[in-house]
Amino acid sequence: MPEPAGIVSLGSILVDLAADVPALPPRGGDVLASGGRIQVGGGFNLAAAAARSGARCRYAAPHGTGPYGDLVRAALTAEAIAVTTPPRTDGDTGWCLALVEPDAERTFVTVPGVEARLSPADLAAARVLPGDLVAVSGYDLCYPGSGPVLEDWLAGLDARVLLDPGPLVAEIPPRRLDLVLSRLTVLTLNRREAALLVGPVADDRALLAGLRERLPRAALVVLRIGDAGCLAAGGELGDETLALDAPAVTAVDTTGAGDTHTGVLLAGLARGDDPEAVLTRANAAASYSVTRRGPATAPTTAELDRWLAAR
């Protein structure tokens, strides 16, 4: 059998400062958190999920020199994720304040660091091969430093590209967004993000149809619909709309669930697995992840197999 394709992750990694709060504080107010964590997050969630599903993954975006950069490098090493760039000496990795409410919803405030300043040299060091899958985040397309560099590089890239735009999708400059959408192989996103791209529509299937109109006909589009699973069309699925349920669980923290779904999806596509089987497994992995606290709670292949067998 041929070796599975590699995954090149360009989703910038930062450090999450998470707090479990009874509710979001009012403007000028304060709340007492019942717990808190400092963990590596951002693009790490996706890369870790792919690596734990057996993919060969390398991280090609910047990381800093300082306590947060040290945490990032240690986390990547622990997951056997290769790092293609040396630490930046002009600053540290950024951080994100994540407020997690009792219903597991999370709200973020992001403070970018050197990971938001992608350079042409960083991208050259990634050494992307034509068969590779390149994972891009909407955060990096928004950043004034990384966005223009990514735009120019993606325009001439000979590889498959996946975009998970994230909550800042509406902040991506329209011309840049259109260019990236025009050369995608895979688009995966949640309802809120899809509505920002498509506008008001009747239902999820209309959202999916609206997304497909903005993409190449051959692109796979995955619409994540929370605990209901996902809808997908395009790619090997053709014009058929595939609706796949997710295992029912009690969520304690939804941070990183979308990244888990995307990472497992990437790993399956890199292996060349059947898209329906890949998406079924991605749904299960995302359900597993929300039963754990923290941003990078994707299961390994063995953990997910045991969890599904016990259900």
C-alpha positions as CSV (number, residue, x, y, z in Angstrom):
1,M,0.0,0.0,0.0
2,P,1.2,3.5,-0.7
3,E,2.2,5.6,2.3
4,P,-0.7,7.9,3.5
5,A,-0.3,11.6,2.6
6,G,1.2,14.0,5.1
7,I,-0.7,16.7,6.9
8,V,0.8,20.2,7.0
9,S,-0.9,22.3,9.7
10,L,-0.7,26.1,9.4
11,G,-3.3,26.8,12.1
12,S,-1.4,29.0,14.6
13,I,-0.9,27.5,18.0
14,L,-1.3,29.5,21.2
15,V,-1.9,28.9,24.9
16,D,-5.3,28.7,26.4
17,L,-6.0,30.3,29.8
18,A,-9.4,28.6,30.6
19,A,-11.8,29.4,33.4
20,D,-15.0,27.6,34.3
21,V,-17.5,30.4,35.1
22,P,-21.2,30.3,36.3
23,A,-22.0,32.9,33.6
24,L,-20.2,35.6,31.6
25,P,-19.5,38.7,33.7
26,P,-21.5,41.9,33.0
27,R,-19.5,44.8,31.6
28,G,-17.3,46.2,34.4
29,G,-18.2,43.2,36.6
30,D,-16.5,40.1,37.8
31,V,-17.3,36.4,38.5
32,L,-15.6,33.7,40.6
33,A,-14.4,30.8,38.5
34,S,-14.8,27.3,39.9
35,G,-11.7,26.0,38.1
36,G,-9.0,27.0,35.7
37,R,-6.4,25.5,33.4
38,I,-3.4,26.6,31.3
39,Q,-3.1,24.4,28.2
40,V,-1.8,24.5,24.7
41,G,-4.7,25.2,22.3
42,G,-5.6,26.9,19.1
43,G,-4.2,25.1,16.1
44,F,-2.7,22.5,18.4
45,N,-6.1,20.9,18.9
46,L,-6.5,20.0,15.2
47,A,-2.9,18.8,14.8
48,A,-3.1,16.6,17.9
49,A,-6.4,15.1,16.8
50,A,-4.9,14.2,13.4
51,A,-1.7,12.8,15.0
52,R,-3.7,10.7,17.6
53,S,-5.6,9.2,14.6
54,G,-2.3,8.0,13.1
55,A,-1.6,10.8,10.6
56,R,1.9,12.1,9.8
57,C,1.5,15.7,10.8
58,R,3.9,18.6,10.8
59,Y,3.4,22.1,12.2
60,A,4.6,24.9,9.9
61,A,3.6,28.1,11.6
62,P,5.6,30.3,14.0
63,H,6.1,29.7,17.7
64,G,7.8,32.0,20.2
65,T,10.7,32.2,22.6
66,G,9.4,32.4,26.2
67,P,7.2,30.4,28.6
68,Y,4.3,30.0,26.2
69,G,6.5,29.0,23.3
70,D,8.2,26.4,25.6
71,L,4.7,24.9,26.4
72,V,3.9,24.7,22.6
73,R,7.1,22.9,21.7
74,A,6.7,20.5,24.6
75,A,3.1,19.7,23.6
76,L,4.1,19.1,19.9
77,T,7.0,16.9,20.9
78,A,4.7,14.8,23.1
79,E,2.3,14.2,20.2
80,A,5.2,13.4,17.8
81,I,4.3,16.3,15.6
82,A,7.3,17.6,13.6
83,V,8.1,21.3,13.8
84,T,9.5,22.8,10.6
85,T,10.5,26.3,11.8
86,P,12.9,27.3,14.6
87,P,11.6,29.4,17.5
88,R,11.1,33.1,16.8
89,T,13.5,35.3,18.9
90,D,11.4,38.4,18.5
91,G,8.6,37.5,21.0
92,D,6.6,34.7,22.6
93,T,3.6,32.7,21.5
94,G,0.2,34.4,22.2
95,W,-2.6,33.3,24.5
96,C,-6.3,33.0,24.6
97,L,-8.7,33.6,27.5
98,A,-11.4,31.0,27.3
99,L,-14.5,31.3,29.5
100,V,-16.5,28.1,29.8
101,E,-20.1,28.3,31.1
102,P,-22.1,25.5,32.8
103,D,-23.8,24.4,29.5
104,A,-20.2,23.9,28.0
105,E,-20.4,26.9,25.8
106,R,-17.2,28.8,25.5
107,T,-16.3,32.5,24.8
108,F,-12.8,33.6,23.7
109,V,-10.6,36.6,23.9
110,T,-7.4,36.1,21.8
111,V,-4.1,37.9,22.3
112,P,-1.9,37.1,19.3
113,G,1.8,36.6,19.6
114,V,4.5,35.6,17.0
115,E,2.2,32.9,15.7
116,A,0.2,35.6,14.0
117,R,3.3,36.7,11.9
118,L,3.7,34.0,9.3
119,S,6.6,34.6,6.9
120,P,7.4,33.3,3.4
121,A,10.4,31.6,4.9
122,D,8.1,29.7,7.3
123,L,6.1,28.4,4.3
124,A,9.2,27.5,2.3
125,A,10.4,25.4,5.2
126,A,7.2,23.4,5.2
127,R,8.3,21.7,2.0
128,V,4.7,20.8,0.9
129,L,4.4,17.9,-1.5
130,P,1.6,17.7,-4.2
131,G,-0.1,14.9,-2.3
132,D,-0.1,16.6,1.1
133,L,-3.2,18.0,2.9
134,V,-2.6,21.6,4.0
135,A,-4.8,22.7,6.9
136,V,-5.5,26.5,7.1
137,S,-7.4,28.4,9.8
138,G,-9.5,31.5,9.4
139,Y,-7.7,33.2,12.3
140,D,-4.5,33.2,10.2
141,L,-6.3,34.6,7.2
142,C,-7.5,37.5,9.4
143,Y,-4.2,38.4,10.9
144,P,-2.6,41.5,9.3
145,G,0.8,39.7,9.3
146,S,-0.1,36.2,8.2
147,G,-3.1,36.9,6.0
148,P,-1.4,38.5,2.9
149,V,1.5,35.9,3.1
150,L,-0.9,33.0,3.1
151,E,-3.0,34.5,0.3
152,D,0.0,34.8,-2.0
153,W,1.3,31.3,-1.1
154,L,-2.0,29.5,-1.5
155,A,-2.6,31.0,-4.9
156,G,0.3,29.0,-6.4
157,L,0.2,26.0,-4.1
158,D,0.1,22.5,-5.7
159,A,-1.5,20.5,-2.9
160,R,-4.9,19.8,-1.4
161,V,-6.1,22.5,1.0
162,L,-8.6,22.3,3.9
163,L,-10.1,25.4,5.5
164,D,-11.7,25.4,8.9
165,P,-12.5,29.2,9.1
166,G,-13.4,29.5,12.8
167,P,-15.5,32.2,14.5
168,L,-13.7,35.1,12.8
169,V,-14.7,34.1,9.3
170,A,-16.6,37.4,8.7
171,E,-13.3,39.3,9.5
172,I,-11.4,37.7,6.6
173,P,-11.0,40.3,3.9
174,P,-13.5,39.4,1.1
175,R,-11.0,39.2,-1.7
176,R,-8.7,37.0,0.3
177,L,-11.6,34.8,1.3
178,D,-12.8,34.4,-2.2
179,L,-9.4,33.4,-3.4
180,V,-9.0,30.8,-0.7
181,L,-12.5,29.4,-1.3
182,S,-11.8,29.1,-5.0
183,R,-9.0,26.6,-4.5
184,L,-10.2,24.5,-1.6
185,T,-10.4,20.8,-1.5
186,V,-12.3,20.7,1.8
187,L,-14.3,23.2,3.7
188,T,-15.5,22.3,7.2
189,L,-17.3,24.6,9.6
190,N,-20.2,25.0,12.0
191,R,-23.6,26.5,11.6
192,R,-22.7,29.9,12.9
193,E,-19.7,30.2,10.6
194,A,-21.7,28.9,7.6
195,A,-24.5,31.5,8.2
196,L,-21.9,34.3,8.2
197,L,-20.7,33.1,4.8
198,V,-24.2,32.3,3.3
199,G,-26.6,34.6,5.0
200,P,-30.1,33.8,6.3
201,V,-31.5,30.6,4.9
202,A,-34.3,28.2,5.8
203,D,-32.4,25.2,7.2
204,D,-29.1,23.3,7.4
205,R,-29.5,21.8,3.9
206,A,-30.0,25.3,2.5
207,L,-26.8,26.4,4.3
208,L,-24.9,23.5,2.8
209,A,-26.2,24.3,-0.7
210,G,-25.2,27.9,-0.3
211,L,-21.7,27.0,0.8
212,R,-21.3,24.7,-2.3
213,E,-22.2,27.6,-4.6
214,R,-19.1,29.5,-3.3
215,L,-16.7,26.5,-3.8
216,P,-15.3,24.5,-6.7
217,R,-17.8,21.8,-7.7
218,A,-15.3,19.0,-6.7
219,A,-14.8,20.4,-3.1
220,L,-16.0,18.5,-0.1
221,V,-18.2,20.6,2.2
222,V,-18.8,19.5,5.8
223,L,-21.3,21.4,7.9
224,R,-21.0,20.5,11.6
225,I,-24.3,20.8,13.4
226,G,-23.3,20.3,17.0
227,D,-24.7,17.3,18.9
228,A,-26.8,16.4,15.8
229,G,-23.6,15.4,13.8
230,C,-22.9,16.8,10.4
231,L,-24.1,17.2,6.8
232,A,-21.7,16.8,3.9
233,A,-21.7,16.9,0.1
234,G,-19.3,17.3,-2.8
235,G,-15.9,15.6,-3.2
236,E,-16.3,11.8,-3.6
237,L,-19.9,12.2,-2.3
238,G,-20.9,14.1,-5.4
239,D,-24.2,15.9,-5.3
240,E,-25.7,13.6,-2.6
241,T,-26.2,15.2,0.8
242,L,-25.0,12.9,3.5
243,A,-26.5,13.3,7.0
244,L,-24.7,11.5,9.8
245,D,-25.7,11.5,13.5
246,A,-23.3,11.9,16.4
247,P,-23.3,9.7,19.5
248,A,-25.4,11.2,22.3
249,V,-23.3,12.4,25.3
250,T,-23.4,14.9,28.1
251,A,-21.1,17.7,27.3
252,V,-18.9,19.3,29.9
253,D,-16.7,21.5,27.6
254,T,-17.1,22.1,23.9
255,T,-13.7,23.8,23.5
256,G,-11.8,22.1,20.6
257,A,-14.7,19.8,19.6
258,G,-14.7,21.3,16.0
259,D,-10.9,20.9,15.9
260,T,-11.2,17.3,17.0
261,H,-13.7,16.7,14.2
262,T,-11.5,18.3,11.6
263,G,-8.3,16.6,12.7
264,V,-9.9,13.1,12.5
265,L,-11.4,14.1,9.2
266,L,-7.9,15.1,7.9
267,A,-6.4,11.8,9.1
268,G,-9.0,9.8,7.3
269,L,-8.7,11.7,4.1
270,A,-4.9,11.4,4.2
271,R,-5.3,7.6,4.4
272,G,-7.8,7.7,1.5
273,D,-10.6,6.2,3.6
274,D,-14.3,6.2,2.5
275,P,-15.7,9.7,3.3
276,E,-18.8,8.4,5.0
277,A,-16.7,6.2,7.3
278,V,-14.3,9.1,8.0
279,L,-17.1,11.5,8.9
280,T,-18.9,8.9,11.1
281,R,-15.6,8.5,13.0
282,A,-15.1,12.3,13.2
283,N,-18.6,12.7,14.7
284,A,-17.8,10.1,17.3
285,A,-14.4,11.7,18.2
286,A,-16.0,15.1,18.6
287,S,-18.7,13.6,20.9
288,Y,-15.9,11.9,22.9
289,S,-14.0,15.1,23.2
290,V,-16.8,17.2,24.7
291,T,-17.0,14.8,27.7
292,R,-13.5,15.9,28.7
293,R,-12.4,19.3,29.9
294,G,-9.8,21.2,28.0
295,P,-9.0,22.2,24.4
296,A,-7.0,19.2,23.1
297,T,-9.2,16.2,24.2
298,A,-9.3,14.2,21.0
299,P,-9.0,10.5,21.6
300,T,-6.3,8.2,20.1
301,T,-7.5,5.6,17.7
302,A,-7.4,3.0,20.5
303,E,-9.3,5.2,22.9
304,L,-12.0,5.9,20.4
305,D,-12.3,2.2,19.5
306,R,-12.7,1.2,23.2
307,W,-15.2,4.0,23.8
308,L,-17.4,3.0,20.9
309,A,-17.2,-0.7,21.8
310,A,-18.4,0.1,25.3
311,R,-21.5,2.1,24.2
